[in-house]
Amino acid sequence: MTLSDSIKHNCEKLLKEPEIRFAGILDPMGSLLVGGFRSDVEPLKDDAERKKLFMEVVLRQKTREEFDYNLGPVEYAAARRKNVVILIFPIEKNVLFISAEKNIEIDPTAAKIMEIMGL
């Protein structure tokens, strides 16, 4: 699946934000299409663990879509963990996966991400 140049560019733009550790677009199978870590970030998981996480993320997003008819579509989902905050945004048929620094304020950060991505 190909992504528009603007989605790729905006995803790369997110990595310039100091609170963003990782930004990537995942396809419906959980494969990373574009994106990665900010240059100064050390990953907390290895490649195999990240792949499992990505598959779980897209599965949860697909499950959430079952409730769109009466609750409305998901704008984003967030999880605050001990070491990071994870934000998930549906984008076309894919998912924007964000890992952010643990001390962020979720709603303002999500609004900033949506603005940068044009969501």
C-alpha positions as CSV (number, residue, x, y, z in Angstrom):
1,M,0.0,0.0,0.0
2,T,1.4,3.4,-0.9
3,L,1.0,6.4,1.4
4,S,0.7,10.0,0.2
5,D,3.8,12.1,0.3
6,S,2.1,14.5,2.8
7,I,1.4,11.6,5.2
8,K,5.1,10.5,5.0
9,H,6.3,14.1,5.3
10,N,4.1,14.9,8.3
11,C,5.1,11.6,10.0
12,E,8.7,12.7,9.6
13,K,7.8,16.1,10.9
14,L,6.5,14.6,14.2
15,L,9.9,13.1,14.9
16,K,11.3,16.7,15.2
17,E,9.0,17.3,18.2
18,P,10.9,16.9,21.5
19,E,8.1,15.0,23.2
20,I,7.7,12.4,20.4
21,R,10.0,9.3,20.8
22,F,8.6,7.2,17.9
23,A,6.1,8.0,15.1
24,G,5.1,5.5,12.5
25,I,2.3,4.5,10.1
26,L,1.2,0.8,10.5
27,D,-0.7,-1.1,7.9
28,P,-3.7,-3.3,8.7
29,M,-1.3,-6.2,9.4
30,G,0.9,-4.2,11.8
31,S,3.8,-3.7,9.5
32,L,5.6,-0.4,9.7
33,L,5.2,1.5,6.4
34,V,7.0,4.7,7.3
35,G,8.5,6.3,10.4
36,G,10.8,5.3,13.2
37,F,12.5,6.7,16.3
38,R,13.7,10.2,17.0
39,S,17.5,10.1,16.4
40,D,18.5,10.4,20.1
41,V,16.0,7.8,21.5
42,E,17.0,4.4,22.6
43,P,14.2,1.9,21.9
44,L,12.6,0.2,25.0
45,K,11.7,-2.9,23.0
46,D,13.6,-5.0,20.4
47,D,12.3,-5.5,16.8
48,A,10.4,-8.7,17.6
49,E,8.6,-7.2,20.6
50,R,7.8,-4.1,18.6
51,K,6.3,-6.2,15.8
52,K,4.0,-7.9,18.3
53,L,3.0,-4.6,19.8
54,F,2.2,-3.2,16.4
55,M,0.0,-6.2,15.5
56,E,-1.8,-5.8,18.9
57,V,-2.3,-2.1,18.2
58,V,-4.0,-2.6,14.8
59,L,-6.1,-5.4,16.1
60,R,-7.4,-3.2,18.9
61,Q,-8.1,-0.4,16.5
62,K,-10.1,-2.7,14.2
63,T,-12.1,-3.9,17.2
64,R,-12.9,-0.3,18.2
65,E,-14.3,0.3,14.7
66,E,-17.1,-2.1,15.5
67,F,-18.6,0.6,17.7
68,D,-18.3,3.5,15.3
69,Y,-22.0,3.2,14.2
70,N,-23.3,4.4,17.5
71,L,-20.3,5.9,19.4
72,G,-18.7,7.6,16.4
73,P,-15.3,7.0,15.0
74,V,-12.2,7.1,17.3
75,E,-10.2,10.3,17.1
76,Y,-7.4,8.8,19.0
77,A,-6.7,6.3,21.8
78,A,-4.1,6.8,24.5
79,A,-2.4,4.7,27.2
80,R,-0.2,6.2,29.9
81,R,2.4,3.6,30.9
82,K,5.2,3.9,33.5
83,N,7.9,4.7,30.9
84,V,6.0,6.2,27.9
85,V,2.7,7.4,26.6
86,I,1.3,5.6,23.6
87,L,-1.1,7.4,21.2
88,I,-3.0,5.7,18.4
89,F,-4.7,7.6,15.5
90,P,-6.7,6.0,12.7
91,I,-5.4,7.4,9.4
92,E,-7.0,6.2,6.2
93,K,-6.9,2.4,6.4
94,N,-3.8,2.5,8.6
95,V,-2.8,3.5,12.1
96,L,-0.5,6.3,13.2
97,F,1.4,4.9,16.2
98,I,3.1,7.4,18.6
99,S,5.3,6.8,21.5
100,A,5.8,9.9,23.6
101,E,7.7,10.9,26.7
102,K,6.0,9.8,29.9
103,N,5.4,13.3,31.3
104,I,3.4,14.7,28.5
105,E,-0.2,16.1,28.8
106,I,-2.1,13.7,26.6
107,D,-4.9,16.0,25.1
108,P,-2.7,18.9,24.1
109,T,-0.1,16.5,22.6
110,A,-2.8,14.6,20.7
111,A,-4.2,17.9,19.4
112,K,-0.7,18.9,18.2
113,I,-0.2,15.6,16.5
114,M,-3.6,15.9,14.8
115,E,-2.7,19.4,13.6
116,I,0.6,18.3,12.2
117,M,-0.9,15.2,10.5
118,G,-3.9,17.2,9.2
119,L,-6.4,14.9,10.9
